[in-house]
Amino acid sequence: MSTTTGGSTQAGSTSEAPPTTGDTAAPDMGPPVDPLTLEPAATVIVTPALPDAQVTNAANFLQAWLRRASG
Protein backbone atom coordinates (compact mmCIF):
# COMPACT_ATOMS: atom_id res chain seq x y z
CA MET A 1 0.00 0.00 0.00
CA SER A 2 1.28 3.49 -0.74
CA THR A 3 -0.01 6.96 -0.07
CA THR A 4 0.86 10.20 -1.80
CA THR A 5 1.28 13.35 0.27
CA GLY A 6 2.70 16.60 -1.05
CA GLY A 7 4.15 15.02 -4.17
CA SER A 8 6.04 12.24 -2.36
CA THR A 9 5.05 8.61 -2.09
CA GLN A 10 5.46 6.62 1.13
CA ALA A 11 5.28 2.86 0.78
CA GLY A 12 3.62 0.88 3.55
CA SER A 13 2.06 3.86 5.34
CA THR A 14 -1.37 3.49 6.88
CA SER A 15 -3.70 6.00 8.43
CA GLU A 16 -4.31 3.84 11.52
CA ALA A 17 -2.21 4.31 14.64
CA PRO A 18 -1.11 1.21 16.53
CA PRO A 19 -3.33 0.32 19.49
CA THR A 20 -2.33 1.66 22.88
CA THR A 21 -2.89 0.08 26.28
CA GLY A 22 -5.87 2.40 26.85
CA ASP A 23 -7.63 1.00 23.77
CA THR A 24 -8.28 -2.42 25.29
CA ALA A 25 -10.12 -3.14 28.52
CA ALA A 26 -8.48 -5.58 30.91
CA PRO A 27 -10.70 -7.99 32.80
CA ASP A 28 -11.60 -6.86 36.32
CA MET A 29 -9.25 -8.81 38.56
CA GLY A 30 -9.77 -6.72 41.69
CA PRO A 31 -7.15 -4.55 43.35
CA PRO A 32 -3.49 -5.38 42.79
CA VAL A 33 -1.92 -7.61 45.43
CA ASP A 34 1.71 -7.41 46.50
CA PRO A 35 2.72 -11.09 46.52
CA LEU A 36 5.25 -10.59 49.31
CA THR A 37 2.52 -9.51 51.72
CA LEU A 38 0.63 -12.78 51.34
CA GLU A 39 0.84 -15.45 54.00
CA PRO A 40 3.96 -17.50 53.10
CA ALA A 41 2.39 -20.69 54.47
CA ALA A 42 -0.42 -20.31 51.92
CA THR A 43 1.99 -20.21 48.95
CA VAL A 44 1.88 -23.30 46.75
CA ILE A 45 4.44 -24.24 44.11
CA VAL A 46 2.78 -26.54 41.59
CA THR A 47 4.79 -29.17 39.72
CA PRO A 48 3.74 -32.08 37.51
CA ALA A 49 2.80 -35.35 39.18
CA LEU A 50 6.09 -36.90 38.03
CA PRO A 51 8.55 -34.00 37.76
CA ASP A 52 11.95 -34.54 36.24
CA ALA A 53 15.14 -33.47 38.04
CA GLN A 54 15.21 -30.05 36.36
CA VAL A 55 11.66 -29.21 37.49
CA THR A 56 12.38 -30.46 41.02
CA ASN A 57 15.54 -28.36 41.23
CA ALA A 58 13.71 -25.29 39.90
CA ALA A 59 10.88 -25.72 42.43
CA ASN A 60 13.37 -26.09 45.29
CA PHE A 61 15.27 -23.01 44.10
CA LEU A 62 12.03 -20.99 43.89
CA GLN A 63 11.00 -22.17 47.34
CA ALA A 64 14.31 -21.09 48.86
CA TRP A 65 14.15 -17.62 47.28
CA LEU A 66 10.52 -17.12 48.28
CA ARG A 67 11.45 -17.96 51.87
CA ARG A 68 14.31 -15.45 51.74
CA ALA A 69 12.11 -12.74 50.21
CA SER A 70 9.21 -13.17 52.62
CA GLY A 71 11.34 -13.51 55.73
PyMOL Python script that loads the backbone (N, CA, C, O; Angstrom):
from pymol import cmd

cmd.read_pdbstr("""\
ATOM      1  N   MET A   1       0.847  -1.160   0.000  1.00  0.00           N
ATOM      2  CA  MET A   1       0.000   0.000   0.000  1.00  0.00           C
ATOM      3  C   MET A   1       0.895   1.226   0.000  1.00  0.00           C
ATOM      4  O   MET A   1       1.918   1.244   0.684  1.00  0.00           O
ATOM      5  N   SER A   2       0.528   2.242  -0.750  1.00  0.00           N
ATOM      6  CA  SER A   2       1.280   3.490  -0.743  1.00  0.00           C
ATOM      7  C   SER A   2       0.326   4.663  -0.723  1.00  0.00           C
ATOM      8  O   SER A   2      -0.788   4.590  -1.241  1.00  0.00           O
ATOM      9  N   THR A   3       0.781   5.746  -0.118  1.00  0.00           N
ATOM     10  CA  THR A   3      -0.011   6.965  -0.067  1.00  0.00           C
ATOM     11  C   THR A   3       0.820   8.100  -0.618  1.00  0.00           C
ATOM     12  O   THR A   3       2.044   8.108  -0.485  1.00  0.00           O
ATOM     13  N   THR A   4       0.160   9.051  -1.233  1.00  0.00           N
ATOM     14  CA  THR A   4       0.857  10.196  -1.798  1.00  0.00           C
ATOM     15  C   THR A   4       0.493  11.429  -0.998  1.00  0.00           C
ATOM     16  O   THR A   4      -0.683  11.762  -0.858  1.00  0.00           O
ATOM     17  N   THR A   5       1.511  12.114  -0.467  1.00  0.00           N
ATOM     18  CA  THR A   5       1.280  13.349   0.267  1.00  0.00           C
ATOM     19  C   THR A   5       2.296  14.375  -0.184  1.00  0.00           C
ATOM     20  O   THR A   5       3.501  14.143  -0.093  1.00  0.00           O
ATOM     21  N   GLY A   6       1.817  15.517  -0.673  1.00  0.00           N
ATOM     22  CA  GLY A   6       2.704  16.601  -1.049  1.00  0.00           C
ATOM     23  C   GLY A   6       3.680  16.243  -2.148  1.00  0.00           C
ATOM     24  O   GLY A   6       4.798  16.758  -2.165  1.00  0.00           O
ATOM     25  N   GLY A   7       3.293  15.380  -3.060  1.00  0.00           N
ATOM     26  CA  GLY A   7       4.151  15.017  -4.171  1.00  0.00           C
ATOM     27  C   GLY A   7       5.111  13.890  -3.873  1.00  0.00           C
ATOM     28  O   GLY A   7       5.841  13.477  -4.774  1.00  0.00           O
ATOM     29  N   SER A   8       5.153  13.368  -2.662  1.00  0.00           N
ATOM     30  CA  SER A   8       6.037  12.238  -2.358  1.00  0.00           C
ATOM     31  C   SER A   8       5.199  11.013  -2.060  1.00  0.00           C
ATOM     32  O   SER A   8       4.066  11.126  -1.591  1.00  0.00           O
ATOM     33  N   THR A   9       5.745   9.856  -2.328  1.00  0.00           N
ATOM     34  CA  THR A   9       5.054   8.608  -2.095  1.00  0.00           C
ATOM     35  C   THR A   9       5.738   7.874  -0.958  1.00  0.00           C
ATOM     36  O   THR A   9       6.962   7.743  -0.942  1.00  0.00           O
ATOM     37  N   GLN A  10       4.936   7.388   0.009  1.00  0.00           N
ATOM     38  CA  GLN A  10       5.459   6.620   1.131  1.00  0.00           C
ATOM     39  C   GLN A  10       4.887   5.218   1.041  1.00  0.00           C
ATOM     40  O   GLN A  10       3.672   5.036   1.123  1.00  0.00           O
ATOM     41  N   ALA A  11       5.738   4.240   0.875  1.00  0.00           N
ATOM     42  CA  ALA A  11       5.280   2.861   0.778  1.00  0.00           C
ATOM     43  C   ALA A  11       5.024   2.306   2.171  1.00  0.00           C
ATOM     44  O   ALA A  11       5.798   2.548   3.098  1.00  0.00           O
ATOM     45  N   GLY A  12       3.933   1.562   2.311  1.00  0.00           N
ATOM     46  CA  GLY A  12       3.624   0.876   3.550  1.00  0.00           C
ATOM     47  C   GLY A  12       2.987   1.741   4.620  1.00  0.00           C
ATOM     48  O   GLY A  12       2.775   1.260   5.733  1.00  0.00           O
ATOM     49  N   SER A  13       2.675   2.984   4.335  1.00  0.00           N
ATOM     50  CA  SER A  13       2.063   3.856   5.341  1.00  0.00           C
ATOM     51  C   SER A  13       0.588   3.556   5.447  1.00  0.00           C
ATOM     52  O   SER A  13      -0.067   3.243   4.453  1.00  0.00           O
ATOM     53  N   THR A  14       0.065   3.652   6.656  1.00  0.00           N
ATOM     54  CA  THR A  14      -1.368   3.493   6.880  1.00  0.00           C
ATOM     55  C   THR A  14      -1.853   4.664   7.707  1.00  0.00           C
ATOM     56  O   THR A  14      -1.064   5.347   8.360  1.00  0.00           O
ATOM     57  N   SER A  15      -3.143   4.891   7.675  1.00  0.00           N
ATOM     58  CA  SER A  15      -3.701   6.002   8.432  1.00  0.00           C
ATOM     59  C   SER A  15      -4.051   5.592   9.855  1.00  0.00           C
ATOM     60  O   SER A  15      -4.421   6.447  10.660  1.00  0.00           O
ATOM     61  N   GLU A  16      -3.947   4.315  10.187  1.00  0.00           N
ATOM     62  CA  GLU A  16      -4.307   3.844  11.516  1.00  0.00           C
ATOM     63  C   GLU A  16      -3.090   3.848  12.426  1.00  0.00           C
ATOM     64  O   GLU A  16      -2.009   3.409  12.034  1.00  0.00           O
ATOM     65  N   ALA A  17      -3.271   4.346  13.640  1.00  0.00           N
ATOM     66  CA  ALA A  17      -2.213   4.312  14.643  1.00  0.00           C
ATOM     67  C   ALA A  17      -2.241   2.956  15.330  1.00  0.00           C
ATOM     68  O   ALA A  17      -3.303   2.339  15.426  1.00  0.00           O
ATOM     69  N   PRO A  18      -1.099   2.479  15.808  1.00  0.00           N
ATOM     70  CA  PRO A  18      -1.106   1.206  16.532  1.00  0.00           C
ATOM     71  C   PRO A  18      -1.918   1.334  17.815  1.00  0.00           C
ATOM     72  O   PRO A  18      -1.993   2.420  18.389  1.00  0.00           O
ATOM     73  N   PRO A  19      -2.524   0.248  18.272  1.00  0.00           N
ATOM     74  CA  PRO A  19      -3.331   0.316  19.490  1.00  0.00           C
ATOM     75  C   PRO A  19      -2.457   0.640  20.695  1.00  0.00           C
ATOM     76  O   PRO A  19      -1.294   0.241  20.760  1.00  0.00           O
ATOM     77  N   THR A  20      -3.027   1.360  21.638  1.00  0.00           N
ATOM     78  CA  THR A  20      -2.329   1.656  22.877  1.00  0.00           C
ATOM     79  C   THR A  20      -2.971   0.864  23.993  1.00  0.00           C
ATOM     80  O   THR A  20      -4.022   0.255  23.797  1.00  0.00           O
ATOM     81  N   THR A  21      -2.350   0.862  25.168  1.00  0.00           N
ATOM     82  CA  THR A  21      -2.891   0.082  26.276  1.00  0.00           C
ATOM     83  C   THR A  21      -4.254   0.584  26.713  1.00  0.00           C
ATOM     84  O   THR A  21      -5.033  -0.187  27.274  1.00  0.00           O
ATOM     85  N   GLY A  22      -4.570   1.860  26.472  1.00  0.00           N
ATOM     86  CA  GLY A  22      -5.870   2.395  26.847  1.00  0.00           C
ATOM     87  C   GLY A  22      -6.985   1.972  25.913  1.00  0.00           C
ATOM     88  O   GLY A  22      -8.161   2.156  26.229  1.00  0.00           O
ATOM     89  N   ASP A  23      -6.627   1.394  24.744  1.00  0.00           N
ATOM     90  CA  ASP A  23      -7.634   0.996  23.766  1.00  0.00           C
ATOM     91  C   ASP A  23      -8.311  -0.325  24.108  1.00  0.00           C
ATOM     92  O   ASP A  23      -9.392  -0.611  23.592  1.00  0.00           O
ATOM     93  N   THR A  24      -7.709  -1.125  24.956  1.00  0.00           N
ATOM     94  CA  THR A  24      -8.279  -2.422  25.294  1.00  0.00           C
ATOM     95  C   THR A  24      -8.594  -2.460  26.780  1.00  0.00           C
ATOM     96  O   THR A  24      -7.820  -1.964  27.598  1.00  0.00           O
ATOM     97  N   ALA A  25      -9.714  -3.041  27.120  1.00  0.00           N
ATOM     98  CA  ALA A  25     -10.117  -3.139  28.517  1.00  0.00           C
ATOM     99  C   ALA A  25      -9.608  -4.449  29.100  1.00  0.00           C
ATOM    100  O   ALA A  25      -9.824  -5.515  28.524  1.00  0.00           O
ATOM    101  N   ALA A  26      -8.946  -4.372  30.216  1.00  0.00           N
ATOM    102  CA  ALA A  26      -8.476  -5.575  30.911  1.00  0.00           C
ATOM    103  C   ALA A  26      -9.617  -6.122  31.758  1.00  0.00           C
ATOM    104  O   ALA A  26     -10.460  -5.358  32.229  1.00  0.00           O
ATOM    105  N   PRO A  27      -9.652  -7.429  31.954  1.00  0.00           N
ATOM    106  CA  PRO A  27     -10.699  -7.988  32.797  1.00  0.00           C
ATOM    107  C   PRO A  27     -10.540  -7.485  34.239  1.00  0.00           C
ATOM    108  O   PRO A  27      -9.423  -7.244  34.697  1.00  0.00           O
ATOM    109  N   ASP A  28     -11.646  -7.332  34.934  1.00  0.00           N
ATOM    110  CA  ASP A  28     -11.599  -6.859  36.317  1.00  0.00           C
ATOM    111  C   ASP A  28     -11.079  -7.975  37.201  1.00  0.00           C
ATOM    112  O   ASP A  28     -11.751  -8.985  37.411  1.00  0.00           O
ATOM    113  N   MET A  29      -9.874  -7.782  37.716  1.00  0.00           N
ATOM    114  CA  MET A  29      -9.252  -8.807  38.561  1.00  0.00           C
ATOM    115  C   MET A  29      -9.149  -8.329  40.006  1.00  0.00           C
ATOM    116  O   MET A  29      -8.460  -8.950  40.815  1.00  0.00           O
ATOM    117  N   GLY A  30      -9.819  -7.245  40.335  1.00  0.00           N
ATOM    118  CA  GLY A  30      -9.767  -6.717  41.687  1.00  0.00           C
ATOM    119  C   GLY A  30      -8.531  -5.868  41.880  1.00  0.00           C
ATOM    120  O   GLY A  30      -7.783  -5.632  40.931  1.00  0.00           O
ATOM    121  N   PRO A  31      -8.310  -5.409  43.091  1.00  0.00           N
ATOM    122  CA  PRO A  31      -7.154  -4.554  43.349  1.00  0.00           C
ATOM    123  C   PRO A  31      -5.855  -5.347  43.244  1.00  0.00           C
ATOM    124  O   PRO A  31      -5.841  -6.552  43.498  1.00  0.00           O
ATOM    125  N   PRO A  32      -4.764  -4.679  42.871  1.00  0.00           N
ATOM    126  CA  PRO A  32      -3.487  -5.385  42.791  1.00  0.00           C
ATOM    127  C   PRO A  32      -3.048  -5.878  44.164  1.00  0.00           C
ATOM    128  O   PRO A  32      -3.316  -5.237  45.180  1.00  0.00           O
ATOM    129  N   VAL A  33      -2.379  -7.010  44.182  1.00  0.00           N
ATOM    130  CA  VAL A  33      -1.923  -7.615  45.427  1.00  0.00           C
ATOM    131  C   VAL A  33      -0.403  -7.730  45.367  1.00  0.00           C
ATOM    132  O   VAL A  33       0.148  -8.250  44.397  1.00  0.00           O
ATOM    133  N   ASP A  34       0.265  -7.245  46.400  1.00  0.00           N
ATOM    134  CA  ASP A  34       1.714  -7.412  46.498  1.00  0.00           C
ATOM    135  C   ASP A  34       1.974  -8.830  46.986  1.00  0.00           C
ATOM    136  O   ASP A  34       1.634  -9.158  48.122  1.00  0.00           O
ATOM    137  N   PRO A  35       2.576  -9.685  46.146  1.00  0.00           N
ATOM    138  CA  PRO A  35       2.719 -11.093  46.518  1.00  0.00           C
ATOM    139  C   PRO A  35       3.547 -11.320  47.776  1.00  0.00           C
ATOM    140  O   PRO A  35       3.384 -12.351  48.429  1.00  0.00           O
ATOM    141  N   LEU A  36       4.426 -10.395  48.135  1.00  0.00           N
ATOM    142  CA  LEU A  36       5.248 -10.593  49.314  1.00  0.00           C
ATOM    143  C   LEU A  36       4.515 -10.281  50.601  1.00  0.00           C
ATOM    144  O   LEU A  36       5.054 -10.521  51.682  1.00  0.00           O
ATOM    145  N   THR A  37       3.295  -9.751  50.520  1.00  0.00           N
ATOM    146  CA  THR A  37       2.517  -9.512  51.720  1.00  0.00           C
ATOM    147  C   THR A  37       1.529 -10.645  51.980  1.00  0.00           C
ATOM    148  O   THR A  37       0.795 -10.603  52.968  1.00  0.00           O
ATOM    149  N   LEU A  38       1.497 -11.640  51.126  1.00  0.00           N
ATOM    150  CA  LEU A  38       0.625 -12.782  51.340  1.00  0.00           C
ATOM    151  C   LEU A  38       1.216 -13.692  52.409  1.00  0.00           C
ATOM    152  O   LEU A  38       2.415 -13.641  52.685  1.00  0.00           O
ATOM    153  N   GLU A  39       0.397 -14.496  52.988  1.00  0.00           N
ATOM    154  CA  GLU A  39       0.838 -15.449  54.000  1.00  0.00           C
ATOM    155  C   GLU A  39       1.753 -16.487  53.353  1.00  0.00           C
ATOM    156  O   GLU A  39       1.293 -17.244  52.499  1.00  0.00           O
ATOM    157  N   PRO A  40       3.038 -16.549  53.730  1.00  0.00           N
ATOM    158  CA  PRO A  40       3.959 -17.503  53.099  1.00  0.00           C
ATOM    159  C   PRO A  40       3.511 -18.958  53.212  1.00  0.00           C
ATOM    160  O   PRO A  40       3.776 -19.758  52.315  1.00  0.00           O
ATOM    161  N   ALA A  41       2.838 -19.306  54.303  1.00  0.00           N
ATOM    162  CA  ALA A  41       2.394 -20.686  54.473  1.00  0.00           C
ATOM    163  C   ALA A  41       1.307 -21.056  53.461  1.00  0.00           C
ATOM    164  O   ALA A  41       1.072 -22.238  53.209  1.00  0.00           O
ATOM    165  N   ALA A  42       0.641 -20.048  52.878  1.00  0.00           N
ATOM    166  CA  ALA A  42      -0.423 -20.310  51.915  1.00  0.00           C
ATOM    167  C   ALA A  42       0.108 -20.400  50.485  1.00  0.00           C
ATOM    168  O   ALA A  42      -0.659 -20.672  49.562  1.00  0.00           O
ATOM    169  N   THR A  43       1.414 -20.175  50.289  1.00  0.00           N
ATOM    170  CA  THR A  43       1.990 -20.212  48.950  1.00  0.00           C
ATOM    171  C   THR A  43       2.181 -21.661  48.513  1.00  0.00           C
ATOM    172  O   THR A  43       2.685 -22.490  49.271  1.00  0.00           O
ATOM    173  N   VAL A  44       1.773 -21.951  47.286  1.00  0.00           N
ATOM    174  CA  VAL A  44       1.879 -23.300  46.747  1.00  0.00           C
ATOM    175  C   VAL A  44       2.678 -23.249  45.455  1.00  0.00           C
ATOM    176  O   VAL A  44       2.384 -22.446  44.570  1.00  0.00           O
ATOM    177  N   ILE A  45       3.683 -24.100  45.346  1.00  0.00           N
ATOM    178  CA  ILE A  45       4.445 -24.242  44.106  1.00  0.00           C
ATOM    179  C   ILE A  45       3.952 -25.527  43.452  1.00  0.00           C
ATOM    180  O   ILE A  45       4.086 -26.613  44.017  1.00  0.00           O
ATOM    181  N   VAL A  46       3.390 -25.398  42.274  1.00  0.00           N
ATOM    182  CA  VAL A  46       2.783 -26.538  41.592  1.00  0.00           C
ATOM    183  C   VAL A  46       3.775 -27.124  40.601  1.00  0.00           C
ATOM    184  O   VAL A  46       4.376 -26.406  39.803  1.00  0.00           O
ATOM    185  N   THR A  47       3.936 -28.437  40.664  1.00  0.00           N
ATOM    186  CA  THR A  47       4.789 -29.166  39.722  1.00  0.00           C
ATOM    187  C   THR A  47       3.981 -30.330  39.145  1.00  0.00           C
ATOM    188  O   THR A  47       2.944 -30.698  39.699  1.00  0.00           O
ATOM    189  N   PRO A  48       4.444 -30.905  38.050  1.00  0.00           N
ATOM    190  CA  PRO A  48       3.744 -32.075  37.507  1.00  0.00           C
ATOM    191  C   PRO A  48       3.759 -33.238  38.498  1.00  0.00           C
ATOM    192  O   PRO A  48       4.561 -33.256  39.431  1.00  0.00           O
ATOM    193  N   ALA A  49       2.882 -34.193  38.291  1.00  0.00           N
ATOM    194  CA  ALA A  49       2.799 -35.353  39.179  1.00  0.00           C
ATOM    195  C   ALA A  49       4.115 -36.114  39.227  1.00  0.00           C
ATOM    196  O   ALA A  49       4.512 -36.601  40.286  1.00  0.00           O
ATOM    197  N   LEU A  50       4.796 -36.222  38.089  1.00  0.00           N
ATOM    198  CA  LEU A  50       6.087 -36.900  38.033  1.00  0.00           C
ATOM    199  C   LEU A  50       7.130 -35.938  37.460  1.00  0.00           C
ATOM    200  O   LEU A  50       7.498 -36.047  36.290  1.00  0.00           O
ATOM    201  N   PRO A  51       7.604 -34.999  38.279  1.00  0.00           N
ATOM    202  CA  PRO A  51       8.546 -34.004  37.758  1.00  0.00           C
ATOM    203  C   PRO A  51       9.918 -34.620  37.498  1.00  0.00           C
ATOM    204  O   PRO A  51      10.350 -35.538  38.195  1.00  0.00           O
ATOM    205  N   ASP A  52      10.590 -34.093  36.478  1.00  0.00           N
ATOM    206  CA  ASP A  52      11.954 -34.544  36.240  1.00  0.00           C
ATOM    207  C   ASP A  52      12.892 -33.777  37.172  1.00  0.00           C
ATOM    208  O   ASP A  52      12.444 -32.912  37.925  1.00  0.00           O
ATOM    209  N   ALA A  53      14.167 -34.082  37.129  1.00  0.00           N
ATOM    210  CA  ALA A  53      15.138 -33.474  38.038  1.00  0.00           C
ATOM    211  C   ALA A  53      15.219 -31.965  37.855  1.00  0.00           C
ATOM    212  O   ALA A  53      15.373 -31.235  38.835  1.00  0.00           O
ATOM    213  N   GLN A  54      15.117 -31.482  36.617  1.00  0.00           N
ATOM    214  CA  GLN A  54      15.206 -30.054  36.361  1.00  0.00           C
ATOM    215  C   GLN A  54      14.033 -29.305  36.997  1.00  0.00           C
ATOM    216  O   GLN A  54      14.228 -28.242  37.585  1.00  0.00           O
ATOM    217  N   VAL A  55      12.839 -29.838  36.888  1.00  0.00           N
ATOM    218  CA  VAL A  55      11.656 -29.211  37.491  1.00  0.00           C
ATOM    219  C   VAL A  55      11.763 -29.237  39.013  1.00  0.00           C
ATOM    220  O   VAL A  55      11.437 -28.249  39.671  1.00  0.00           O
ATOM    221  N   THR A  56      12.213 -30.346  39.574  1.00  0.00           N
ATOM    222  CA  THR A  56      12.378 -30.460  41.024  1.00  0.00           C
ATOM    223  C   THR A  56      13.391 -29.453  41.531  1.00  0.00           C
ATOM    224  O   THR A  56      13.160 -28.794  42.545  1.00  0.00           O
ATOM    225  N   ASN A  57      14.521 -29.325  40.830  1.00  0.00           N
ATOM    226  CA  ASN A  57      15.544 -28.356  41.227  1.00  0.00           C
ATOM    227  C   ASN A  57      15.015 -26.930  41.132  1.00  0.00           C
ATOM    228  O   ASN A  57      15.278 -26.110  42.011  1.00  0.00           O
ATOM    229  N   ALA A  58      14.270 -26.631  40.068  1.00  0.00           N
ATOM    230  CA  ALA A  58      13.711 -25.288  39.899  1.00  0.00           C
ATOM    231  C   ALA A  58      12.707 -24.971  41.005  1.00  0.00           C
ATOM    232  O   ALA A  58      12.700 -23.856  41.528  1.00  0.00           O
ATOM    233  N   ALA A  59      11.865 -25.929  41.364  1.00  0.00           N
ATOM    234  CA  ALA A  59      10.882 -25.719  42.427  1.00  0.00           C
ATOM    235  C   ALA A  59      11.578 -25.499  43.766  1.00  0.00           C
ATOM    236  O   ALA A  59      11.166 -24.637  44.542  1.00  0.00           O
ATOM    237  N   ASN A  60      12.619 -26.261  44.040  1.00  0.00           N
ATOM    238  CA  ASN A  60      13.373 -26.092  45.291  1.00  0.00           C
ATOM    239  C   ASN A  60      14.062 -24.728  45.330  1.00  0.00           C
ATOM    240  O   ASN A  60      14.092 -24.073  46.372  1.00  0.00           O
ATOM    241  N   PHE A  61      14.614 -24.303  44.194  1.00  0.00           N
ATOM    242  CA  PHE A  61      15.267 -23.007  44.096  1.00  0.00           C
ATOM    243  C   PHE A  61      14.261 -21.881  44.339  1.00  0.00           C
ATOM    244  O   PHE A  61      14.538 -20.942  45.085  1.00  0.00           O
ATOM    245  N   LEU A  62      13.094 -21.983  43.705  1.00  0.00           N
ATOM    246  CA  LEU A  62      12.033 -20.990  43.889  1.00  0.00           C
ATOM    247  C   LEU A  62      11.581 -20.944  45.342  1.00  0.00           C
ATOM    248  O   LEU A  62      11.382 -19.865  45.901  1.00  0.00           O
ATOM    249  N   GLN A  63      11.419 -22.099  45.947  1.00  0.00           N
ATOM    250  CA  GLN A  63      10.996 -22.166  47.337  1.00  0.00           C
ATOM    251  C   GLN A  63      12.006 -21.473  48.253  1.00  0.00           C
ATOM    252  O   GLN A  63      11.616 -20.718  49.144  1.00  0.00           O
ATOM    253  N   ALA A  64      13.280 -21.720  48.042  1.00  0.00           N
ATOM    254  CA  ALA A  64      14.311 -21.090  48.863  1.00  0.00           C
ATOM    255  C   ALA A  64      14.305 -19.573  48.723  1.00  0.00           C
ATOM    256  O   ALA A  64      14.428 -18.861  49.720  1.00  0.00           O
ATOM    257  N   TRP A  65      14.163 -19.073  47.505  1.00  0.00           N
ATOM    258  CA  TRP A  65      14.150 -17.623  47.284  1.00  0.00           C
ATOM    259  C   TRP A  65      12.873 -16.984  47.815  1.00  0.00           C
ATOM    260  O   TRP A  65      12.914 -15.861  48.318  1.00  0.00           O
ATOM    261  N   LEU A  66      11.755 -17.667  47.715  1.00  0.00           N
ATOM    262  CA  LEU A  66      10.522 -17.117  48.282  1.00  0.00           C
ATOM    263  C   LEU A  66      10.619 -17.030  49.809  1.00  0.00           C
ATOM    264  O   LEU A  66      10.117 -16.083  50.414  1.00  0.00           O
ATOM    265  N   ARG A  67      11.262 -18.017  50.420  1.00  0.00           N
ATOM    266  CA  ARG A  67      11.445 -17.963  51.874  1.00  0.00           C
ATOM    267  C   ARG A  67      12.344 -16.792  52.264  1.00  0.00           C
ATOM    268  O   ARG A  67      12.083 -16.097  53.246  1.00  0.00           O
ATOM    269  N   ARG A  68      13.417 -16.580  51.476  1.00  0.00           N
ATOM    270  CA  ARG A  68      14.308 -15.446  51.744  1.00  0.00           C
ATOM    271  C   ARG A  68      13.569 -14.111  51.585  1.00  0.00           C
ATOM    272  O   ARG A  68      13.710 -13.214  52.416  1.00  0.00           O
ATOM    273  N   ALA A  69      12.787 -13.992  50.518  1.00  0.00           N
ATOM    274  CA  ALA A  69      12.107 -12.738  50.210  1.00  0.00           C
ATOM    275  C   ALA A  69      11.007 -12.399  51.210  1.00  0.00           C
ATOM    276  O   ALA A  69      10.778 -11.227  51.510  1.00  0.00           O
ATOM    277  N   SER A  70      10.330 -13.414  51.723  1.00  0.00           N
ATOM    278  CA  SER A  70       9.209 -13.170  52.623  1.00  0.00           C
ATOM    279  C   SER A  70       9.618 -13.171  54.088  1.00  0.00           C
ATOM    280  O   SER A  70       8.813 -12.857  54.965  1.00  0.00           O
ATOM    281  N   GLY A  71      10.863 -13.524  54.345  1.00  0.00           N
ATOM    282  CA  GLY A  71      11.341 -13.509  55.733  1.00  0.00           C
ATOM    283  C   GLY A  71      10.982 -14.777  56.404  1.00  0.00           C
ATOM    284  O   GLY A  71      11.295 -14.964  57.580  1.00  0.00           O
TER     285      GLY A  71
END
""", "prot")
cmd.dss("prot")
cmd.show_as("cartoon", "prot")
cmd.util.cbc("prot")
cmd.orient("prot")
